[in-house]
Amino acid sequence: MTIGEGALIKNTTRESREMRVKQAFAIGSVESLPPTPRDIELMQKYIDGELELQEILEIQIKECKESAAIANEKLEKRAV
């Protein structure tokens, strides 16, 4: 998955990035859980112009895979 050009830091202002994040969190909260502290931390880096959305997506995928691997290891140990 890639993020559109219109959301790149170079193509947005801090204010527009902040509005995007608020809207995304609001939409996500309607049918899902509220954002985690980690979500908020990463999105603040986008607002501040430190990380692109694509980088955040890649970080979240990596962290999810790591969490799943740890959970699988624990399950395998229990099965033994």
Wavefront OBJ file of the C-alpha trace (Angstrom):
o trace
v 0.000 0.000 0.000
v 1.288 3.434 -0.843
v 0.170 6.851 0.293
v -0.905 9.465 -2.253
v 1.249 12.429 -3.256
v -1.236 14.862 -1.736
v -0.435 13.615 1.774
v 3.347 14.025 1.475
v 4.947 16.431 3.924
v 6.310 18.554 1.072
v 2.771 18.970 -0.297
v 1.043 19.832 2.986
v 1.167 22.354 5.794
v 1.440 21.454 9.439
v -2.160 22.581 9.883
v -3.438 20.403 7.036
v -1.536 17.377 8.391
v -3.031 17.981 11.817
v -6.526 18.149 10.297
v -5.924 14.922 8.340
v -4.848 13.128 11.508
v -7.843 14.397 13.492
v -10.209 13.293 10.727
v -8.555 9.878 10.455
v -8.770 9.308 14.208
v -12.406 10.430 14.242
v -13.354 8.117 11.379
v -11.425 5.227 12.904
v -13.063 5.725 16.292
v -16.575 5.350 14.846
v -16.195 1.673 14.025
v -13.020 0.722 15.828
v -11.014 1.277 18.943
v -9.610 4.703 19.716
v -6.001 5.329 18.671
v -3.331 3.832 20.894
v -0.657 5.979 22.526
v 1.761 4.569 19.908
v -0.592 5.635 17.083
v -0.755 9.130 18.534
v 3.030 9.263 18.936
v 3.649 8.236 15.332
v 1.012 10.538 13.887
v 2.447 13.452 15.865
v 5.705 12.808 14.009
v 3.766 13.158 10.744
v 2.149 16.382 11.926
v 5.580 17.703 12.941
v 7.007 16.808 9.530
v 9.365 14.132 10.879
v 7.852 11.007 9.281
v 5.863 10.449 6.099
v 2.656 8.417 6.321
v 4.293 5.651 4.273
v 7.077 5.417 6.866
v 4.517 5.222 9.664
v 2.664 2.473 7.830
v 5.897 0.508 7.434
v 6.735 0.957 11.134
v 3.273 -0.221 12.174
v 3.423 -3.278 9.909
v 6.864 -4.191 11.282
v 5.711 -3.770 14.886
v 2.557 -5.813 14.233
v 4.601 -8.640 12.734
v 6.973 -8.561 15.708
v 4.044 -8.725 18.156
v 2.510 -11.616 16.231
v 5.818 -13.505 16.261
v 6.121 -13.073 20.037
v 2.527 -14.239 20.540
v 3.128 -17.278 18.331
v 6.265 -18.177 20.312
v 4.286 -18.027 23.560
v 1.556 -20.234 22.092
v 4.102 -22.761 20.850
v 5.711 -22.936 24.296
v 2.327 -23.614 25.886
v 1.612 -26.393 23.413
v 4.775 -28.256 24.421
l 1 2 3 4 5 6 7 8 9 10 11 12 13 14 15 16 17 18 19 20 21 22 23 24 25 26 27 28 29 30 31 32 33 34 35 36 37 38 39 40 41 42 43 44 45 46 47 48 49 50 51 52 53 54 55 56 57 58 59 60 61 62 63 64 65 66 67 68 69 70 71 72 73 74 75 76 77 78 79 80
